[in-house]
């Protein structure tokens, strides 16, 4: 069984495309193409299910048309519309020099580097403006500024940050 902490959200299945069982896939992270993944994980009725890709092609820079194995009709494809799509963390390259996608950081804990105190867990990332923010589960907002980030530990799912005094009191 796939657990939520083993994956991170990369997009959502849109509407069906044609009659062969293809679906549109709106994605925030193209890691499925960069690491040549065989499958994606879909949230089907709150259960994380792997779906193997037969083929895909890019429609735009944020949309792909995907044909999953054993999904051969428009009716079967329609059952997948609206499903959130996740990528397995185990397939993410462990290359320190490779740039991390912001989406992979959801679920990471923010830890104050000086004190070792856990500030909170990232619920979402607001990248709608030039100043990207980590939104924590408790609603606090933390600037996702490179100057504040000391270290990202992918194995422990932690971001060590040097936060200015008083930031959490705003």
C-alpha positions in Angstrom: 0.0 0.0 0.0 1.3 3.4 -1.0 1.4 6.0 1.9 0.9 9.7 1.5 4.4 10.4 2.8 5.9 8.3 0.1 4.7 10.6 -2.7 4.2 14.2 -3.6 1.5 15.9 -5.7 2.5 16.9 -9.2 -0.8 17.6 -10.9 -4.4 16.6 -11.6 -6.2 14.5 -14.3 -8.4 16.7 -16.5 -11.0 15.6 -19.0 -10.9 12.6 -21.3 -9.2 13.0 -24.7 -10.6 11.0 -27.6 -12.1 7.6 -27.4 -9.0 5.4 -26.8 -8.9 6.1 -23.0 -6.5 9.0 -23.0 -6.8 11.8 -20.5 -5.4 15.3 -20.2 -2.9 15.7 -17.3 -2.2 19.2 -15.9 1.1 19.1 -14.1 3.1 21.5 -12.0 6.3 19.3 -12.1 7.5 17.4 -15.2 9.6 15.0 -13.2 7.7 12.0 -14.7 9.4 12.9 -18.0 12.9 13.9 -16.6 13.4 10.6 -14.8 11.7 8.4 -17.3 9.1 7.0 -14.9 6.9 4.0 -15.8 4.0 4.9 -13.6 2.2 7.7 -11.8 0.2 7.4 -8.6 -3.4 8.6 -8.7 -5.7 9.3 -5.7 -8.8 7.2 -6.5 -11.4 7.6 -3.8 -8.7 8.5 -1.2 -6.6 5.4 -2.1 -3.2 5.9 -3.7 -3.1 3.6 -6.8 -0.2 3.2 -9.2 -1.1 3.5 -12.9 1.4 2.5 -15.5 1.8 4.8 -18.5 1.5 3.2 -22.0 2.4 6.5 -23.6 2.2 10.3 -23.2 2.8 13.4 -25.2 3.1 17.0 -24.3 0.3 19.3 -25.4 1.7 22.4 -23.7 4.4 23.1 -21.2 2.0 22.2 -18.3 -0.4 19.7 -20.0 0.2 16.2 -21.3 -2.1 13.7 -22.9 -1.6 10.4 -21.1 -2.7 6.8 -22.1 -2.6 4.5 -19.1 -2.3 0.7 -19.5 -5.6 -1.1 -19.4 -7.6 2.1 -19.7 -8.9 1.6 -23.2 -12.3 3.4 -23.4 -13.6 6.9 -22.8 -15.8 5.5 -20.1 -12.9 4.0 -18.2 -10.8 7.2 -18.7 -13.8 9.3 -17.4 -13.5 7.5 -14.0 -10.0 9.1 -13.6 -11.0 12.7 -14.3 -10.4 14.9 -11.3 -7.9 12.6 -9.6 -4.9 14.2 -8.1 -1.6 12.8 -9.5 1.4 12.0 -7.3 5.0 11.0 -8.0 6.9 8.5 -5.8 9.7 10.0 -3.8 11.7 6.9 -4.2 12.1 7.7 -7.9 13.3 11.3 -7.3 17.1 11.4 -8.0 19.2 12.0 -4.9 21.4 14.5 -6.8 22.4 17.3 -4.4 23.1 19.6 -7.4 19.8 19.0 -9.2 17.3 21.7 -8.6 14.4 20.6 -6.4 10.8 21.2 -7.5 8.8 23.3 -5.0 6.0 20.7 -5.1 8.3 18.0 -3.6 8.7 20.1 -0.5 5.1 19.8 0.6 5.0 17.7 3.7 8.5 18.7 4.8 9.0 20.1 8.3 10.5 23.6 8.7 13.2 23.4 11.4 14.8 26.5 12.9 18.6 25.8 12.3 19.9 27.6 15.4 17.5 26.0 18.0 16.5 22.7 16.2 12.9 23.5 17.0 10.3 22.3 14.5 8.3 25.3 13.3 5.7 23.4 11.4 4.9 21.2 8.3 4.5 22.6 4.8 0.9 22.2 3.7 1.1 24.2 0.4 3.4 26.5 -1.5 2.2 29.8 -2.7 4.2 30.7 -5.8 1.7 33.1 -7.3 3.9 36.1 -6.7 7.7 36.8 -7.0 8.0 36.1 -3.2 7.3 32.4 -2.8 5.9 31.4 0.6 5.7 28.1 2.5 2.2 27.9 4.0 2.3 25.7 7.1 -0.5 23.4 8.3 -1.2 25.9 11.1 -1.7 28.7 8.6 1.7 30.5 9.2 3.5 31.8 6.2 7.3 31.4 5.9 9.3 33.1 3.0 10.9 30.4 0.8 13.9 32.6 0.3 17.2 30.9 -0.6 19.0 33.2 1.9 16.9 31.8 4.8 17.3 28.1 3.8 20.4 26.5 5.4 19.9 22.9 4.2 17.3 20.7 2.7 17.4 17.1 4.0 15.3 15.0 1.6 15.8 11.8 3.6 14.5 13.3 6.8 12.0 15.5 4.9 13.2 18.7 6.7 14.2 22.2 5.7 16.7 23.8 8.1 16.1 27.6 8.0 17.7 30.6 9.7 14.6 32.6 10.4 14.8 36.3 11.5 13.7 37.0 15.1 10.1 37.9 15.3 9.1 36.5 11.9 6.7 34.0 13.4 5.1 36.7 15.5 3.8 38.7 12.5 
